[in-house]
Amino acid sequence: MSTVTPMQTHDAVTPLAVERLRADFPIFARPMNGKRLVFLDNAASAQKPEAVIRAIDECYGEYYANIHRGVYQLSQRSTQAYEAVRGKVRALLNGADDREVVFVRGATEAINLVAHSYVRPRLGPGDEILITGMEHHSNIVPWQLLCEETGATLVVSPITDKGEVDVEDFRSRLTARTKFVSIVHVSNALGTVNPVQEMIAAAHEFGVAVLVDGAQSVPHLSVDVAELDCDFYCFSGHKIYGPSGVGVLWGRLDLLREMRPYQGGGEMIRYVTFERSEFAEPPQRFEAGTPNIAGVVGLGAAIDYVCAIGTERIAAHEHALLEYATARLGEVEGVRIIGTATAKAGVISFLMGRVHPHDIGTVLDLEGVAIRAGHHCAQPVMQRYGIPATARASFGLYNTYDDVDVLVRALDKVRELFI
Protein backbone atom coordinates (compact mmCIF):
# COMPACT_ATOMS: atom_id res chain seq x y z
CA MET A 1 0.00 0.00 0.00
CA SER A 2 1.06 3.61 -0.53
CA THR A 3 2.82 5.18 2.41
CA VAL A 4 2.12 8.74 1.30
CA THR A 5 0.57 10.87 4.05
CA PRO A 6 -1.89 13.65 3.31
CA MET A 7 -0.59 17.20 3.11
CA GLN A 8 -0.87 19.16 6.33
CA THR A 9 -2.39 22.07 4.38
CA HIS A 10 -5.59 20.17 3.50
CA ASP A 11 -8.06 22.72 4.77
CA ALA A 12 -5.88 25.80 4.62
CA VAL A 13 -5.30 25.86 0.88
CA THR A 14 -8.87 25.40 -0.37
CA PRO A 15 -10.78 28.66 -0.85
CA LEU A 16 -14.13 26.95 -1.49
CA ALA A 17 -16.71 25.33 0.74
CA VAL A 18 -16.57 22.31 -1.53
CA GLU A 19 -18.90 20.00 0.38
CA ARG A 20 -21.62 22.64 0.20
CA LEU A 21 -21.02 23.05 -3.52
CA ARG A 22 -21.13 19.29 -4.08
CA ALA A 23 -24.66 19.33 -2.70
CA ASP A 24 -25.64 21.49 -5.68
CA PHE A 25 -24.91 18.56 -8.03
CA PRO A 26 -27.57 15.83 -7.87
CA ILE A 27 -25.32 13.18 -9.38
CA PHE A 28 -23.12 13.10 -6.28
CA ALA A 29 -26.03 11.75 -4.26
CA ARG A 30 -25.84 8.58 -6.36
CA PRO A 31 -23.31 5.83 -5.60
CA MET A 32 -21.06 4.35 -8.26
CA ASN A 33 -20.56 0.60 -7.96
CA GLY A 34 -21.65 0.91 -4.37
CA LYS A 35 -19.01 3.56 -3.62
CA ARG A 36 -19.04 7.33 -3.28
CA LEU A 37 -18.66 8.80 -6.77
CA VAL A 38 -15.27 10.40 -7.35
CA PHE A 39 -15.62 12.17 -10.68
CA LEU A 40 -12.24 13.05 -12.18
CA ASP A 41 -13.11 13.36 -15.87
CA ASN A 42 -13.95 17.04 -15.91
CA ALA A 43 -11.68 17.76 -18.88
CA ALA A 44 -14.05 15.63 -20.98
CA SER A 45 -17.29 16.99 -19.54
CA ALA A 46 -18.32 18.44 -16.19
CA GLN A 47 -21.33 17.53 -14.08
CA LYS A 48 -24.37 19.81 -13.90
CA PRO A 49 -25.63 21.75 -10.87
CA GLU A 50 -29.29 21.83 -9.96
CA ALA A 51 -29.48 25.46 -11.11
CA VAL A 52 -28.64 24.44 -14.68
CA ILE A 53 -31.01 21.48 -14.67
CA ARG A 54 -33.78 23.66 -13.28
CA ALA A 55 -33.22 26.43 -15.84
CA ILE A 56 -33.54 23.94 -18.71
CA ASP A 57 -36.60 22.35 -17.13
CA GLU A 58 -38.24 25.76 -16.64
CA CYS A 59 -37.54 26.72 -20.23
CA TYR A 60 -39.26 23.64 -21.59
CA GLY A 61 -41.99 23.54 -18.95
CA GLU A 62 -42.94 27.20 -18.56
CA TYR A 63 -42.10 29.38 -21.54
CA TYR A 64 -40.59 27.45 -24.44
CA ALA A 65 -41.31 28.71 -27.96
CA ASN A 66 -39.23 29.49 -31.03
CA ILE A 67 -37.33 32.73 -30.77
CA HIS A 68 -37.13 36.08 -32.61
CA ARG A 69 -40.07 35.71 -34.96
CA GLY A 70 -43.03 35.28 -32.63
CA VAL A 71 -45.06 38.23 -31.38
CA TYR A 72 -46.82 36.20 -28.71
CA GLN A 73 -45.75 36.14 -25.06
CA LEU A 74 -44.04 32.74 -24.98
CA SER A 75 -41.86 33.59 -27.95
CA GLN A 76 -40.99 36.97 -26.52
CA ARG A 77 -39.96 35.45 -23.19
CA SER A 78 -37.89 32.73 -24.89
CA THR A 79 -36.19 35.34 -27.05
CA GLN A 80 -35.37 37.50 -24.04
CA ALA A 81 -33.94 34.53 -22.11
CA TYR A 82 -31.87 33.41 -25.09
CA GLU A 83 -30.49 36.84 -25.96
CA ALA A 84 -29.71 37.66 -22.31
CA VAL A 85 -27.08 34.92 -22.35
CA ARG A 86 -25.01 36.85 -24.90
CA GLY A 87 -24.48 39.51 -22.26
CA LYS A 88 -23.47 36.90 -19.72
CA VAL A 89 -20.89 35.46 -22.12
CA ARG A 90 -19.61 38.92 -22.99
CA ALA A 91 -19.14 39.73 -19.30
CA LEU A 92 -17.49 36.37 -18.62
CA LEU A 93 -14.92 36.97 -21.37
CA ASN A 94 -14.75 40.76 -20.94
CA GLY A 95 -15.83 41.32 -24.51
CA ALA A 96 -16.88 44.70 -25.83
CA ASP A 97 -20.24 43.97 -27.47
CA ASP A 98 -22.97 41.34 -27.19
CA ARG A 99 -22.93 41.06 -30.99
CA GLU A 100 -19.49 39.45 -30.75
CA VAL A 101 -21.05 36.33 -29.17
CA VAL A 102 -22.11 33.59 -31.59
CA PHE A 103 -23.87 30.50 -30.25
CA VAL A 104 -22.69 27.22 -31.79
CA ARG A 105 -22.83 23.54 -30.85
CA GLY A 106 -19.44 23.64 -29.15
CA ALA A 107 -15.80 24.59 -29.58
CA THR A 108 -15.47 22.15 -32.47
CA GLU A 109 -18.13 23.89 -34.53
CA ALA A 110 -16.68 27.28 -33.60
CA ILE A 111 -13.30 26.30 -35.03
CA ASN A 112 -14.91 24.92 -38.19
CA LEU A 113 -16.94 28.11 -38.56
CA VAL A 114 -13.82 30.28 -38.43
CA ALA A 115 -12.00 27.91 -40.77
CA HIS A 116 -14.66 28.13 -43.47
CA SER A 117 -15.96 31.67 -43.04
CA TYR A 118 -12.82 33.61 -42.17
CA VAL A 119 -9.74 31.62 -43.18
CA ARG A 120 -10.89 29.79 -46.33
CA PRO A 121 -11.39 32.93 -48.47
CA ARG A 122 -7.93 34.17 -47.46
CA LEU A 123 -6.04 30.95 -48.15
CA GLY A 124 -4.27 29.74 -51.26
CA PRO A 125 -1.40 27.51 -52.43
CA GLY A 126 1.80 28.13 -50.49
CA ASP A 127 0.04 29.84 -47.59
CA GLU A 128 0.44 28.48 -44.06
CA ILE A 129 -1.65 27.93 -40.93
CA LEU A 130 0.28 27.69 -37.66
CA ILE A 131 -0.76 25.54 -34.69
CA THR A 132 1.07 23.86 -31.81
CA GLY A 133 2.01 20.25 -31.14
CA MET A 134 -0.45 19.89 -28.27
CA GLU A 135 -3.71 20.59 -30.09
CA HIS A 136 -6.92 18.62 -29.71
CA HIS A 137 -8.07 16.92 -32.90
CA SER A 138 -10.73 19.63 -33.20
CA ASN A 139 -7.95 22.15 -33.74
CA ILE A 140 -6.04 19.95 -36.20
CA VAL A 141 -8.47 18.20 -38.54
CA PRO A 142 -10.38 21.31 -39.74
CA TRP A 143 -7.09 22.91 -40.78
CA GLN A 144 -5.91 19.74 -42.49
CA LEU A 145 -9.12 19.65 -44.53
CA LEU A 146 -8.71 23.31 -45.41
CA CYS A 147 -5.11 22.80 -46.48
CA GLU A 148 -6.11 19.87 -48.69
CA GLU A 149 -8.74 22.04 -50.39
CA THR A 150 -6.50 25.05 -50.97
CA GLY A 151 -2.93 23.78 -51.32
CA ALA A 152 -1.91 25.53 -48.12
CA THR A 153 0.39 23.96 -45.51
CA LEU A 154 -0.25 23.18 -41.85
CA VAL A 155 2.78 24.19 -39.78
CA VAL A 156 3.25 22.78 -36.27
CA SER A 157 5.33 24.34 -33.52
CA PRO A 158 6.48 21.29 -31.48
CA ILE A 159 6.34 20.85 -27.73
CA THR A 160 9.18 20.14 -25.32
CA ASP A 161 9.65 17.08 -23.12
CA LYS A 162 7.87 18.96 -20.32
CA GLY A 163 4.89 19.54 -22.58
CA GLU A 164 5.45 23.23 -23.21
CA VAL A 165 5.52 25.33 -26.36
CA ASP A 166 8.92 26.82 -27.14
CA VAL A 167 7.82 30.39 -27.78
CA GLU A 168 10.97 31.23 -29.70
CA ASP A 169 10.38 28.25 -31.99
CA PHE A 170 6.78 29.42 -32.39
CA ARG A 171 8.01 32.88 -33.35
CA SER A 172 10.45 31.44 -35.86
CA ARG A 173 7.61 29.72 -37.72
CA LEU A 174 5.72 32.96 -38.26
CA THR A 175 6.50 34.21 -41.76
CA ALA A 176 4.98 36.22 -44.56
CA ARG A 177 3.28 32.97 -45.64
CA THR A 178 1.43 32.60 -42.33
CA LYS A 179 -2.22 33.47 -42.87
CA PHE A 180 -3.75 32.28 -39.60
CA VAL A 181 -2.81 31.00 -36.15
CA SER A 182 -4.99 28.68 -34.05
CA ILE A 183 -3.74 27.70 -30.58
CA VAL A 184 -5.04 25.97 -27.51
CA HIS A 185 -5.12 27.93 -24.26
CA VAL A 186 -4.96 24.88 -21.95
CA SER A 187 -4.03 21.40 -23.18
CA ASN A 188 -6.69 18.80 -22.47
CA ALA A 189 -4.10 16.00 -22.52
CA LEU A 190 -1.30 17.62 -20.51
CA GLY A 191 -2.87 20.48 -18.56
CA THR A 192 -0.30 22.93 -19.93
CA VAL A 193 -1.35 26.58 -19.78
CA ASN A 194 0.12 28.21 -22.85
CA PRO A 195 1.49 31.78 -22.87
CA VAL A 196 -1.18 32.71 -25.40
CA GLN A 197 -0.94 36.45 -24.83
CA GLU A 198 2.70 36.40 -25.87
CA MET A 199 1.94 34.12 -28.80
CA ILE A 200 -0.91 36.33 -29.98
CA ALA A 201 1.31 39.41 -29.83
CA ALA A 202 3.93 37.60 -31.94
CA ALA A 203 1.34 36.69 -34.57
CA HIS A 204 -0.03 40.23 -34.67
CA GLU A 205 3.46 41.52 -35.49
CA PHE A 206 2.98 39.70 -38.79
CA GLY A 207 -0.58 40.96 -39.17
CA VAL A 208 -1.97 37.47 -38.58
CA ALA A 209 -5.29 36.84 -36.80
CA VAL A 210 -5.43 34.32 -33.96
CA LEU A 211 -8.10 31.93 -32.71
CA VAL A 212 -7.73 30.59 -29.17
CA ASP A 213 -9.34 27.27 -28.25
CA GLY A 214 -10.58 27.94 -24.73
CA ALA A 215 -12.49 24.71 -24.15
CA GLN A 216 -10.23 23.79 -21.23
CA SER A 217 -9.55 27.31 -19.96
CA VAL A 218 -12.92 29.01 -19.53
CA PRO A 219 -14.13 26.49 -16.89
CA HIS A 220 -10.91 26.78 -14.88
CA LEU A 221 -9.31 30.20 -15.40
CA SER A 222 -10.32 33.84 -15.63
CA VAL A 223 -10.32 34.76 -19.32
CA ASP A 224 -10.12 38.32 -20.63
CA VAL A 225 -10.23 38.51 -24.42
CA ALA A 226 -9.46 42.23 -24.34
CA GLU A 227 -6.28 41.65 -22.36
CA LEU A 228 -5.30 38.67 -24.51
CA ASP A 229 -5.99 40.77 -27.63
CA CYS A 230 -7.09 37.67 -29.53
CA ASP A 231 -9.27 37.81 -32.62
CA PHE A 232 -11.42 34.75 -31.93
CA TYR A 233 -12.03 32.69 -28.78
CA CYS A 234 -14.22 29.63 -28.33
CA PHE A 235 -15.45 27.28 -25.64
CA SER A 236 -18.03 24.54 -25.01
CA GLY A 237 -20.91 24.70 -22.57
CA HIS A 238 -20.65 21.14 -21.28
CA LYS A 239 -17.20 21.73 -19.79
CA ILE A 240 -18.31 24.78 -17.80
CA TYR A 241 -21.06 22.87 -15.95
CA GLY A 242 -23.62 23.64 -18.66
CA PRO A 243 -25.46 21.38 -21.14
CA SER A 244 -23.88 19.61 -24.07
CA GLY A 245 -24.66 20.63 -27.63
CA VAL A 246 -24.06 24.33 -27.07
CA GLY A 247 -20.98 26.52 -27.14
CA VAL A 248 -19.64 29.93 -28.00
CA LEU A 249 -17.54 31.59 -30.65
CA TRP A 250 -16.45 35.03 -29.57
CA GLY A 251 -15.05 37.12 -32.40
CA ARG A 252 -14.08 40.72 -32.99
CA LEU A 253 -17.13 42.41 -34.45
CA ASP A 254 -15.23 43.91 -37.37
CA LEU A 255 -13.99 40.46 -38.36
CA LEU A 256 -17.40 38.83 -37.97
CA ARG A 257 -18.85 41.47 -40.26
CA GLU A 258 -16.32 40.53 -42.94
CA MET A 259 -17.20 36.83 -42.82
CA ARG A 260 -19.62 34.99 -45.06
CA PRO A 261 -22.16 32.69 -43.38
CA TYR A 262 -21.06 29.23 -42.34
CA GLN A 263 -24.49 27.72 -43.06
CA GLY A 264 -27.52 28.92 -44.96
CA GLY A 265 -31.15 28.72 -43.89
CA GLY A 266 -33.66 30.53 -41.77
CA GLU A 267 -32.86 33.20 -39.21
CA MET A 268 -29.48 34.11 -40.73
CA ILE A 269 -30.99 36.22 -43.50
CA ARG A 270 -32.35 39.74 -43.89
CA TYR A 271 -34.10 39.25 -47.24
CA VAL A 272 -34.48 36.32 -49.65
CA THR A 273 -35.62 36.00 -53.25
CA PHE A 274 -34.98 33.18 -55.70
CA GLU A 275 -32.31 35.35 -57.27
CA ARG A 276 -30.31 36.38 -54.20
CA SER A 277 -30.23 36.68 -50.43
CA GLU A 278 -29.11 39.42 -48.07
CA PHE A 279 -27.57 38.13 -44.86
CA ALA A 280 -28.27 39.30 -41.35
CA GLU A 281 -25.70 41.14 -39.29
CA PRO A 282 -23.59 39.15 -36.81
CA PRO A 283 -24.23 37.19 -34.72
CA GLN A 284 -27.49 36.03 -36.36
CA ARG A 285 -25.61 35.59 -39.64
CA PHE A 286 -23.93 32.52 -38.15
CA GLU A 287 -26.91 31.00 -36.35
CA ALA A 288 -28.91 29.36 -39.13
CA GLY A 289 -32.08 27.51 -38.19
CA THR A 290 -33.78 27.01 -34.86
CA PRO A 291 -31.02 27.04 -32.24
CA ASN A 292 -30.61 25.03 -29.06
CA ILE A 293 -32.75 27.47 -27.11
CA ALA A 294 -32.92 25.54 -23.84
CA GLY A 295 -29.24 24.71 -24.15
CA VAL A 296 -28.32 28.38 -24.37
CA VAL A 297 -30.55 29.12 -21.38
CA GLY A 298 -28.78 26.33 -19.49
CA LEU A 299 -25.42 27.78 -20.48
CA GLY A 300 -26.50 31.10 -19.05
CA ALA A 301 -27.40 29.42 -15.76
CA ALA A 302 -24.01 27.69 -15.71
CA ILE A 303 -22.23 31.01 -16.23
CA ASP A 304 -24.28 32.55 -13.42
CA TYR A 305 -23.31 29.66 -11.17
CA VAL A 306 -19.60 29.87 -11.93
CA CYS A 307 -19.49 33.65 -11.65
CA ALA A 308 -21.31 33.57 -8.30
CA ILE A 309 -18.54 31.34 -6.95
CA GLY A 310 -15.78 33.33 -8.67
CA THR A 311 -13.48 32.13 -11.44
CA GLU A 312 -10.38 33.15 -9.49
CA ARG A 313 -11.50 31.16 -6.45
CA ILE A 314 -12.21 28.13 -8.63
CA ALA A 315 -8.76 28.43 -10.22
CA ALA A 316 -7.09 28.68 -6.81
CA HIS A 317 -8.95 25.64 -5.51
CA GLU A 318 -8.13 23.51 -8.53
CA HIS A 319 -4.48 24.59 -8.46
CA ALA A 320 -4.25 23.48 -4.84
CA LEU A 321 -5.78 20.12 -5.79
CA LEU A 322 -3.32 19.81 -8.67
CA GLU A 323 -0.35 20.38 -6.38
CA TYR A 324 -1.64 17.88 -3.85
CA ALA A 325 -2.45 15.24 -6.46
CA THR A 326 0.90 15.72 -8.19
CA ALA A 327 2.72 15.14 -4.92
CA ARG A 328 0.65 12.10 -4.01
CA LEU A 329 0.80 10.44 -7.40
CA GLY A 330 4.49 11.18 -7.63
CA GLU A 331 5.07 8.95 -4.63
CA VAL A 332 2.96 6.04 -5.89
CA GLU A 333 5.21 3.26 -7.10
CA GLY A 334 5.27 2.93 -10.87
CA VAL A 335 3.42 6.14 -11.68
CA ARG A 336 4.91 8.40 -14.36
CA ILE A 337 3.29 11.76 -14.97
CA ILE A 338 3.13 12.85 -18.61
CA GLY A 339 3.29 16.63 -18.93
CA THR A 340 5.22 18.54 -16.31
CA ALA A 341 4.88 22.10 -17.56
CA THR A 342 5.62 24.90 -15.13
CA ALA A 343 2.19 26.43 -15.77
CA LYS A 344 -0.56 23.82 -15.52
CA ALA A 345 -4.29 23.65 -14.96
CA GLY A 346 -6.00 20.82 -13.05
CA VAL A 347 -5.12 17.93 -15.36
CA ILE A 348 -2.77 15.04 -14.62
CA SER A 349 -2.03 12.47 -17.31
CA PHE A 350 -0.10 9.45 -16.10
CA LEU A 351 1.06 5.92 -16.75
CA MET A 352 1.52 3.15 -14.21
CA GLY A 353 4.25 0.72 -15.09
CA ARG A 354 3.23 -1.38 -18.07
CA VAL A 355 -0.45 -1.42 -17.11
CA HIS A 356 -2.64 -0.26 -19.99
CA PRO A 357 -4.58 2.90 -19.15
CA HIS A 358 -7.85 1.14 -20.01
CA ASP A 359 -7.11 -1.45 -17.30
CA ILE A 360 -6.35 1.35 -14.86
CA GLY A 361 -9.65 3.02 -15.72
CA THR A 362 -11.59 -0.23 -15.33
CA VAL A 363 -10.20 -0.98 -11.86
CA LEU A 364 -10.74 2.59 -10.74
CA ASP A 365 -14.36 2.46 -11.92
CA LEU A 366 -14.96 -0.49 -9.60
CA GLU A 367 -13.79 1.78 -6.77
CA GLY A 368 -16.19 4.55 -7.79
CA VAL A 369 -13.47 6.66 -9.44
CA ALA A 370 -14.21 8.02 -12.93
CA ILE A 371 -11.14 8.98 -14.96
CA ARG A 372 -10.41 9.14 -18.67
CA ALA A 373 -8.23 6.51 -20.36
CA GLY A 374 -7.12 6.83 -23.97
CA HIS A 375 -5.53 9.32 -26.32
CA HIS A 376 -7.91 12.14 -25.30
CA CYS A 377 -8.46 13.21 -28.93
CA ALA A 378 -4.82 14.28 -28.94
CA GLN A 379 -3.05 11.45 -30.74
CA PRO A 380 -0.12 13.64 -31.90
CA VAL A 381 0.61 14.36 -28.24
CA MET A 382 0.74 10.63 -27.52
CA GLN A 383 3.00 10.14 -30.54
CA ARG A 384 5.30 12.87 -29.22
CA TYR A 385 5.87 10.83 -26.06
CA GLY A 386 5.95 7.46 -27.82
CA ILE A 387 2.92 6.10 -25.99
CA PRO A 388 -0.53 4.96 -27.16
CA ALA A 389 -2.56 6.47 -24.33
CA THR A 390 -2.58 7.78 -20.77
CA ALA A 391 -4.83 7.68 -17.76
CA ARG A 392 -6.04 11.19 -16.99
CA ALA A 393 -7.46 12.70 -13.82
CA SER A 394 -8.91 16.18 -14.23
CA PHE A 395 -10.40 18.36 -11.53
CA GLY A 396 -13.48 20.52 -11.15
CA LEU A 397 -14.77 22.90 -8.53
CA TYR A 398 -16.52 20.08 -6.63
CA ASN A 399 -13.45 17.86 -6.24
CA THR A 400 -11.77 17.44 -2.85
CA TYR A 401 -8.53 16.26 -1.30
CA ASP A 402 -10.42 13.14 -0.24
CA ASP A 403 -11.12 12.49 -3.93
CA VAL A 404 -7.37 12.44 -4.55
CA ASP A 405 -6.84 10.11 -1.59
CA VAL A 406 -9.48 7.72 -2.95
CA LEU A 407 -7.75 7.82 -6.35
CA VAL A 408 -4.43 6.90 -4.78
CA ARG A 409 -5.96 4.03 -2.79
CA ALA A 410 -7.61 2.75 -5.96
CA LEU A 411 -4.23 2.85 -7.74
CA ASP A 412 -2.89 0.62 -4.96
CA LYS A 413 -5.47 -1.95 -6.07
CA VAL A 414 -4.27 -1.57 -9.67
CA ARG A 415 -0.74 -2.34 -8.52
CA GLU A 416 -1.89 -5.35 -6.51
CA LEU A 417 -3.66 -6.76 -9.58
CA PHE A 418 -1.14 -6.00 -12.34
CA ILE A 419 2.30 -5.24 -10.92
N, C-alpha and C positions, 0 to 999 in steps of 0.2 A: 504493500500500500504506500501511497505518497506520504512523505514525512513533512511536506510543506505546511507551515502554520499560517493562519490568516494574518493579514497585515493589521498592525495595531491601530491604523488610521481608518478602520472600517466606517465608523459613523461620522468622523470629523470631515472626511473629504467629500461626502455626498451633499449637494446643495438642495436636493429634492426630497420631499416626503413621499418616497417611492411606494410604500405599501398603500398609502391613500390613493395614489394615482393608479395603482394596479386594480383597485376596486372599481375604477371607471371602465375597465375592459371586461366585458362579460365572459370572454373565453377563458380567463384565468380562474373562473369558478369551476371549470370542468377539469377533471383529472385526465391524464394521458397515460394509458397502460397502467392505470391504478396508482400513478404517481402525480405529484404536483407538476404542472406543466412549466418547463423552463424553455422559453421560446427565444432562440438565439439565431434566427434566420431573418433578421430585420433588414438586411441588405437586399434580400429578395422581395420581401413584402412585409409591411408592419401590420400589427393587429389594430382593431378599430374600437375606439371608445364609444360608450353609450351615446354620447352627444352626436356623433356622426351617424350612428344607426338610427337614432331618433329623428334627426333632420331628414334623412332619406325617407323614412316611414311617414313623416308628416307631409313631405312633398307629395308622395303618392296617395296618401290617405285623406288629405285635407284641401289641397289646392292645385293638384297637377292639371296642366293643360299645355298645349303647344305654345311656344313663346313668340313674341314680336308681332304677330299678325292678327291676334284676336283682340276685339274691343270689349269683350265680356270680362267680368271680374276675375274669374279663375286664370285666364290667360294673362291679364295684367299683373296679378300677384306672382305667377310663375316667372314672368319676364323680369319683374323687379328683383325677385330672389336670385335669378340667374345672373343678371347684370351686376348685382351688388358684389358678387364674388370677384369680378374684375378689380374692383377697388381694394379688396382684401389681398389679392395677389400683388397688386401694385405696391401696397404698403409693405407687404412681406419682403419684397425684393428691392424696395426703395426706388421704384420706377417713377417716371415723370408724368405719365398719362395713362388712364385706364385703357385707351385705345391701343396701347402697346401689348395688351394681354390677349393672346389667342388661345382658345380652348381646343385641345386636341385629345386624342385617345391616350397619349402618354409621351414620354421622352422620345421613344422610337419614331412615332409619327411626326413629332416636331422636327427631328433631324431630317427625316425624309422630305418634309415640307420645305425646309430651307434648301436642301440639296436640289430640289426640282424647281422651286420658284425663284430662288435668289442666285444659286451658284450655276445651275445648268446654262442659263443664257449668257453667262460670262466666261464659259469654259470652252477651250478648243484644243487641238493637237499641240502637244508640247507644254501645255500649262500644267501646273502642279497644285495638289491639295496636300496640306501638311497636317499630320496627326501625330500622336505619340504611341509608343510601344505598349501602353497599358490600357488601351481602349476596349470597351465593351463591344461586342459584335455589332450593336446598333450604331456605333460610331465608326465602323469599318466598312461593313457591307454596302450601305448606301453610297459611299464614296467609290468603292470598287465598281459598282454598277454604273455610276456616272462616268468614271474614267473609261470603262469599256465602251460606252456610248459615244464619247467625245474624242478619244485618243489622248486624254490627259493622263498624268501619272500620279499615283498615290505615294507620297513620301512619308517615311516613318522616322521619327526621332526616337532612338532606342532608349531603354531604361537600364539603370545600373544594377549591380548585384543586390543592392539594398532595396531596389524597387522605386528608384527616383528618376525623374527626368533630369538629364544634364542640360541645364539651361543654355550653356554656351554652345553645345551641340545643336540644340533647338534653334538658336540664333543663326548658326552657320548654314542651316538648311532653308532659311528664308532668302529668297532671291527674287529677281524681277519676274521669274516664271510663276512664283507662288500667287495663286488667285484666291485662296481661302484657307483658313485654319480652323480646325475643329478639335477641341481638347476636352478631356474629362477633368472635372474639378477634384473629385475624390474617386479613387479606384475602387470598384466594387470587389475586386479579387484580392487586393493588397492593403487597402485602407489608406494608401498614400494620399496626402493632401498636396496637390500641385501648386506651385507658385504662379497661379494663373494671371494675377495682375501684372507680374513682370513679363510673362509670355505674351499677354495681350499687347502690352506697350511695345514689345519688340516687333510684333506683327504690324502694328499701326505705323511704325517707322517706315515700313514698306508699302503703306497704304492698303493693307490687307484686312478685311473684315474677319471677325472671330466669333464662332459659336462655342459656348461652354455647356457641356453636358453636366447638369447639376442634379441628376437623379439621386446621387448618393450624398450630396452636400446640403441641399435645402432641408432635409429632415434632421440634420445633425449640426449644422453651423449657421451662423448669421451670414446672410448673403446680401450684398449691396451692389446692384448692377451699376449704379452711378460711380461708386468708388472703383469697381473693377474696370469700368470703361469698356465693357464688352459690347458687342453689336447684337448678339442673340444669346439667350439663356433658356434652358428648358429643364423641366422636371416632371415627375409622374406623381399622381395623387396617391396611389396605393402605398408608396414608401413613406409618405408623410402622414400616416394614420387615417388617410381618406380612402374612398372606394377605388376599385380598379376600373380600367376603361376610361379614365379621364386624366388629363395632364395639361401642361401649359407650355406654350412657346411665348417667351417675352422677346420682343424685338424693337429696335429703335424705330420710331414712327416714320421717319423719313425713308428708311430702308423698306419697311413694310409697304409703304405707298408705291415704291418702285416695282414691287414684285407682282407677277401674274398669279392668278389663283392656282392653288394646288389641285383642287377638284372643282368640277362644275355641277350645278344643280340649283335647287331652291335656296333661298335666303341669302346667297352670296352675290346676288345681282341687284342692280338698280332698275334696269329696263331690258326687256327681251322681245325681239321680233325673230322671225325665221331667218332674217338676213344677218342680224348681229345682236350682240348683247353688250350692255354697259354694266361693269362690275361695281359692287358696293365698295365703300371705303373700308379700310382695315378697322376692326378685326373681322367684321362680318364677311369680308371677301374670302377669308380662309376657313369659314365654318359652314360649308355646304350641307344642306339637309337638316333634318331635325336632330339636334344635338342630344347628348346625354344630360338631360336637364337635371334629373335627380342626382346624377353623379357630380355635376358641378356644384349643386347645393351641398352635397356631402363634403366636397372638397372645401367649400367655404367654412363648414362647421369644423373640419379638421384644422384649418388655418387658425380659426378662432381658438381652438383648444390649445394648439402649440404656442400661439402668441400669448395666451393667458398665463401659461407656465413660464415662458421666456426662452427664446432660442439660446441665449448665452448660458442660462442655467442648465438647459438640456445638454449643451456642448460640454460644460464643465463636469456634469455628472457622468457622461459617457466617457470622457477622457480619464476620469478617475477609475472607472471600471476597466478601461483599456490597460491602464498601468498595472492595476491589480491582477488582471487576467494574464497579462504578459509575464509578470513575475511568477505567477503560479504555474502556468503552462511551461515556462522555461525551466522549471525544476522537476517536471514530470519526465521520468526516464523514457527516452526514445522520441520525445517530441521535438520537432524541428519547425520553427516558425518561418514561413515564406513571406518576405516583405518586411523589412526592418527600417523603413524610412524614418527620418528624424521627425517629420510632421505626419502624423497619422490620425485618422478618425477611428471610430469604434469597430474595427474589423480585424480579426486575426485569422489568417489562413495558416494551416499547419499540416504536417505529416507526422505519422507515428510509426517509426521503424519501417518495416516493409508491409504493414497492414494497409490494405486498400482503403481509401477514404469512404467508399460505399459501405464497407464492413464496419468502419468506425461509426458512421451515421446510423446503421442498423442497430448496433448495440446501444448507442446512446438513446435511440428512440424507445427502446425497451425500458430505459431508466427515466423516461419522461422528458428527455432533452432533445429539442428540435434544432439541428444544425443543417447546413447545406454541405453536400458532398458532390464534387464534380469539377467541371472546368469553369463554371460560373459565367458562361457566355463570354469567356475571355481566353480562348484557346491559344492565341499568340503569347499571352503571358505565361501559360503553362509551358509552351515550347521554349520560351526564353530560359526557363529554369530546368528544362529537360525532364519534366514530370507530366503525367497524364491528367492529374487532378489534385485537389487538396480538400481537406475538411475545413470548413469555415464557420467560425462563430462571429456573429455580428450583433451589436448591442442597440437597444432602444431605451427610451426614457423610463420604461417600466422594469428594466432589468436591475438586479441587485447583486451585491457581493455573494449572497447565498447562492444565486444562480451560478456564479463562477465556481463556487465550492462544489456544487452538485455536478457540474461539468467535469471537474477534476476527478471526483470520486467515480464517475461513470467511465472516465478514461482508464482508471485503475482496473475496471472490469474488462476493458478492451485488452489491456496488457495481460491479464490473467488468462484470457481466452486465446490470444494470438501470439504472444511473445514469450 
